[in-house]
Amino acid sequence: MHDCLIIGGGVIGLSLAYDLALHGLRVCLVDRQQPGREASWAGAGILPPMRYRSGDPPAHQLAAVSFDLHARWAAELRESTGIDNGFRRCGAIYITRDESAEDESTATGKQDRTSKQERIGAMQRSGVRVEPLAPSDLNQHEPNLTVNVTSDVTSALFVPEQAQVRNPRHLKALRVACESRGVDIRPYVAVEDFEVCGGRIESVITSQGRLAAGQFCLTAGCWTGGLAQRLGLTPTIKPIRGQIALLTGGENILRHIIEVGRNYLVPRPDGHILVGSTEEDVGFNCQTTAEGIAGLLRLALQLVPKLAGCHVERTWAGLRPGSTDSLPTIGPLPRLENAWIAAGHFRDGLLLSPGTAVVVSRLMRDVSAEVNLEPFQADRDSR
């Protein structure tokens, strides 16, 4: 019997399996499809910097722990697997636009702007370097960027420590590292029900039969809510579609990540540029739309007209696990002594994955965690 059974093979599940295996536990991970092919694969791999401070809100602490771990894990994964996950500190320019300059396809909304301002404020308070940019500074950092902070742009900031990874490569490295440490990864195994006795999960009933373990953790992204309901819990996790376009032929056009509200341009060293991302409450519909992709490309060309010569290599969409209070659900499942949950990270799944994994791994091994998980509790909405 395995020590731990992880249900869901996205970046959270694979990261947790990796850390548990590093500590010698026997881990089985099941996924309803191929692991690492849902929202984790679809994201852009943006890693905003944060410094850990003991008095900060738990959400900021988790982000800080995760940001530090990303650099360490990238080096460890490259050494153990030979896979470079693309981690690099490329820097980012944050642009705030006037509401009147936004159309329906690119409007960020008050909540998005407020969230971005809060994150930048948290960076500054924790000691992250954030530089205001004048028009001349903006052109010096990004010569091909055409926006002007004296017209439709109300402010621009430069964050030199911001980093990125390439999601598919990171997921591949995690999977290879897990398998090399004995993690039993089982694709196309859907969990259908749970066998519970005396306040413990004894086993899960899957499409491939019964699986028993000492501990269980739900890490199934936006599908976690349906699983939790079978255990008497109704976490408010739902799918939010995000569409992305991948451009090719963009060598030397951009140097840094460009963030405008919820939208972004992420340049890769090989000339690819990711343009994202929509936020659409459309249920479990993972199709791209002409309207969504057109809006993203329109914004990209407004910001960087030189991108007009690039090719659209492909487009895709992912279903992010959103929550009503914008916080993930992390920690023990109520009334079950051997069950845990780590889901609902919305747009920050990859960013928060190593911190979430380490924190949950410590709890599962009965070791104290350095982040207070009370704001993330599964039953917080019922209190």
N, C-alpha and C positions, 0 to 999 in steps of 0.2 A: 504493500500500500504506500502511496505517495504521502509525503509530509504535507504538501500543499497542492491544491488544485486551483488554477487560475482560469477563470471563464472570460475569454476575450483576449485576442492576440494583437491589439493595437500597440501603440508606443508605450502606454501605461502598463499593460499586461506584460509585454516583453521586457520592459525595464524592471518590473517587480520580479519576474522570473530570473533575470540576470543577477540582481542583487541577492536574492534568496539562494541561488545556486553558488554564488561566491562565498556564502557563509555555510556551505555544506549541506543544505537541505535538498531533499529529493522532490522535484517539482514536475508537475504535469500541467501543460497549458493546452486548452482546447479553444477552437474558434469555429464559428458557423461557416466560415469560408476559409480562404488562405489567410494566415496571419499577416497583419501589416498592409492590408489592401483597402482599408476604408478611409476615414478622415485623417488618420495619421499619415498615410501615404500622400494624400491630396494637398496637404498644407505647404506653406512656403518656407518654413524653417526659420522664422525670424526670432531672434533671442535678445530682447531688451535687457540691458544690464541693471543690476541691483546689488547693493551692499547689505549684508546682514547686520541688523541692529536689534539688540535684545528687547527694546521697548516698542518696536514697530508692530503694526497689526500682523496677525498670522499670515494673511495673504501675501504681504510684502516679504515676510521672512521666508515663506515657501519659495517665492520667486528668486530671492537672493541665494538660498541654498542650491536651488536648481541651476542658476546661472553659473555658480562656481563649479558645480559638478559637471556641467557640459564640457568644459575644457579638459577636465581630468578624464572623463569617460571617453572623449574623442581620442585622446592619446592612448588610453588603455585598449580601446577597441581596435585601433590601428595596429598596435603592437601584437595583440592576440589573434587577430583575424586577417591582417593585411589589408583591410578595407578602410579607405579614407572617407569619412562621412561628410567631408566638406566643411568642417568647422573652421571659421575664420572671422576675425574681428575686422569687419569691413566699414563700420560706422554707418550712421543713418542721419538723414535730414527729415525732421518733422515739420510739416507745413500745415498751418491753420488757414482756411479760406473763409471769406465773408459768405454768409448764408445766401446773399443775393447772387453770388457767382456760381451756386450749385444748382444743377438741374435734377430732375427726378431720378436719373440713373446713377448719379454720383453723390447725391446728398447724403451726408453722414448722420444728420439728426443730432439733436441736443444731447442725447444720452451718449452717443459715440464721442462727441467732442469733450463732454465732461469726463468720460472714462479716460481719454487720452491725456487730458490735463492732469487728472489725478495721478496717472502713472508717471508723467514727467515730474510732477511735484514730489512724488515718492523717490524718484531717482535722485533729485537734487538734495533732498533731506538726508538721503543715505550716503551722500558724498560722491555720487556719479557726476562726471564732468558733463555739463550741458551748456552750450555756447549759443547765445542769441546771434542771428545772422542778419546783417544789413544786406541790401541788394547787391552791393559789390562783393561782399563775402560769399553770397549765394552763388554768384556766377563764377567765382574763383574755385569753389568746391565742386560745382557741377556746371561746366561751360554750356552743356546742351540743354539745361533746364531753362525754360522760357518764362516762368512765373516771376512776378515782381511784387515785393512786399509792400510797395506803395500803392498798389491798385486792389486786385481782388484777394490778395493774400494779406491776412492781418498779422501773421508772425511766422518766423522760421527759426528752427533750432537745430544745432548740430550736436549729435551724440556720438563721439568718436569710438566709444567702447562697444557699441552695438555689434552683435555677431549674427552669424547665420550657419545653418547646417543644411545639407540636402536630404530631405526626408527619406526618399527611397534608399539611399545609401546607408543612412543611419539605421533604418529598420533592418536592412540586410545584415549589417554588422552586428546588431543586437541578436538577431536570430542565429547567426553563425556562432556567436559567442555563447549563447544559451545552449545550443546543441553540443558544442565542444565541452560544456560543463555538465552534460548529462540530462538537461531538461528534455522531458518527453513532450514534444510538440505534435499535436494531433489536429490537422486541418479538417474541415468539413464535418465537424462533430457539433451538432446543435444540442444545447441543453434544453430539455423539455419539461423537467420537473425536479423537485428535491424530495429526498426522504429525510424527515426531521423527527428526532426522538429525544425527549428529555432536554430540550433547549440546545440541541446540537444538530448540525447537518451531518447525517451519516453517509450520504452518498447523493449523487445526481443521476437522474435518468436521462440518457442522451439518445440521439438517433443511432448511435453505434453500441448501445448497451449501458450498463450500470458502471459508475466510477466512484470509488470510495477514496477518502483522504482524511488526514488529520485536521486540516484547515482548508477554508475555501475563501476565495476573493472574487468579487464581481468587478470586472474591468472591461465591460462590453460596450463602452461608449454610449451612443444614444439608444442602444438596445437594452441597456442596463435596467431601465424602468420596468420593462416587461418581465424581466427575470425577478426583480425585487418584489413585484406584486405577488408572485407565487410564494413569497416568504412573509406576506402580510404587510409589506411596506410599499408606500407610494411616493418615492422620490420624484420631484418635479424636474425630470430630465427629458428633454425632447429634441428631435432633430432640427437643426437649422442649416439649410443648404448654403454652401459657398461655392461660387463658380470662379474658375481661374483660366487664364489664357497663357500659353507658353510661346514666347517669341524667340526666333533664332536669327542670327546675323547681327547681334547687337554688340559686337566687340568694341570696347573703348567708348561706348556711348554714355554709359553711366559708371560711376565709381562707387557710389554708396546706395544703400537702401533708401528709397523715398517713401515716406508715409504721409498720406493725406486723409485724415479721419480714419475710416475703416478700410480705405484703399491703400494699395502699395505697389511699388515697382521694386523687384529684387533682382539685381544683376548677378549672374554667375560668372566665374572666371573664364568659362569656355564660350561666352557670347550669348548664352541663353538669358532671357529676362522673363521673370514671372510677373504677370499683371493680375492683381486680385483686389478685393474679393467681394462678392455680393453677400448679403445676409437675408435669407428668405425662409419664412415659416410656411413650408409647403408639405409638411409631413415627411414620409420616407421616399420622396421623389428625388432621385439622384441624377436626373437628366440636366444637361445644359440647355439654355434657351438663347434664341437670337437676341432678345432684348437684353439679357444679362451680359452676354459676351460683348455686344455692341457698346453697352455703357462703359464697360471696362476699357475697351480699346479707344473709345472717344476720350476718356479721361487721360489715358496714356499719351495720346497724340497732342492733347492740350498742353500737357506738362513737358513733353519731349517730342517735338515735331519730327526730329530725325528718326524716330522709331518707325515712321511711315515706310521706310525701305526694308524693314524686317519682315520675315515670313511668320505667319501663324502656324507653328509646328503642330500644336494640338490644343484642345480645350478639354476640361473635365470639371467635375463637381464632387464635393465631399459633404457628408452630413455630420456637422459638428454637434456634440452633445451639449446643448444649452440648458440653462437653469433659470428659474424665475428671479433669483437674487444675484445672478452672475457669479456665484461661488461654486466650486466643485464640491462633490460629496465624497468625503474621505474619512475612514475610520471604521469602528465596529458596527455591525448591524444589530439593532436593538433586539433583545430577548434571545440572542443566539451567541453562545460563548466562543464559537470557533468560526465565525463568518465575518467577512470584512467587505468593504466597498471602496472603490477608487474610480470615480467617473464624474461626468458633468463639467469637464474643464473648458468647454466651449472653444474659443480661439487659442487657448494657451496650453493645449494638451502636450505638444512637443516641448514647449518651454518648461512646463512644470513636471514633466515626466520623471527626470532623475530624482528630484526632491521628493515627489510623491512616492516613488518606489522605495527610497531609503527610509522614509518615515514609516510607511506601512510595513516594510520588511522588519524594522525594529520592533514595531508593536506585535507583529506575528511571532517574533522571537522573544517576546516578553522583555524587551529592552526599551527604556524610556526614549521618547522622541524629542528633538530640540525645537519642534514647532507645536504650538498649542492648536489642537484640531477641533476645539469646541465650535468655532464658527462653521465648520464643515460637516457637522454631525448629520447623520442620515435622517434623524427625526426632528430637525430644527424647526420645520414648518408647523409641527404639531404642538410646540411648546408655547 
